[in-house]
Amino acid sequence: QVQLVESGGGLVQAGGSLRLSCAASGSIFSINAMGWYRQAPGKQRELVAAITSGGSTNYADSVKGRFTISRDNAKNTVYLQMNSLKPEDTAVYYCNADGYYSGSYYMGFPWGQGTQVTVSS
């Protein structure tokens, strides 16, 4: 099995910063792309940022220039540095990945519990 554990969320004022971390553990053979998603109350989960195993990145338009995704392949960990936070960034943030574990390829790993980010105005 595989587990994703997110951390680093919290309450911050508008304009502030947070750094999220997500560690993947379990019987992982390799991980391809990793990404951060968020889900605000009453809204669908959306992709915020993604990074390939080679380091190529892409971002949702709403976070470009403010958020930076990075990863440590040796630790199977992905990070999200969030700067200039806005109240509309308030959401539960989740990570996910695609790759090989337990002998098979999976387009998505089981979702973790996420980490709450709240930005006050």
C-alpha positions, -999 to +999 in steps of 0.1 A: +000+000+000+009+037-002+001+066+020+002+104+013+006+126+044+002+164+040+014+189+065+022+226+069-012+242+067-025+268+091-041+302+096-023+331+080-032+367+072-036+379+037-001+385+022+015+359+043+033+327+034+030+290+041+051+260+030+032+227+026+049+193+025+036+159+014+054+127+019+046+095+001+054+062+018+048+025+013+058+000-013+067+026-039+088+017-068+088+050-086+068+082-088+063+102-120+044+134-117+034+149-083+008+176-078-010+197-053-048+201-054-072+221-033-108+220-024-127+250-010-161+245+007-188+239-019-164+237-047-148+209-067-112+198-061-089+216-085-053+212-095-030+239-082+004+229-093+022+199-107+058+188-112+073+159-133+100+136-122+124+158-143+114+190-126+090+205-152+063+225-135+029+239-143+005+260-123-031+271-123-035+307-135-048+318-101-015+309-084+011+317-110+038+339-097+028+333-060+032+295-055+062+274-062+061+236-063+093+215-058+101+179-049+128+157-033+128+125-053+150+107-028+124+114-001+093+109-023+082+143-010+066+173-027+065+208-014+043+239-021+057+273-012+028+297-011+035+334-010+012+365-011-017+344+001-052+356-006-085+348+012-096+329-019-067+305-014-085+292+017-091+255+011-080+220+021-049+212+002-041+177-010-012+161-029-013+132-053+010+114-076+011+088-103+036+060-104+044+024-095+037+007-062+028-028-051+038-041-085+014-020-106+011+015-122-015+039-108-026+071-123-034+084-089-024+073-054-050+071-026-059+105-013-045+116+021-064+137+046-052+170+033-040+200+053-063+231+059-051+265+048-071+295+060-062+330+048-078+358+068-085+392+052 
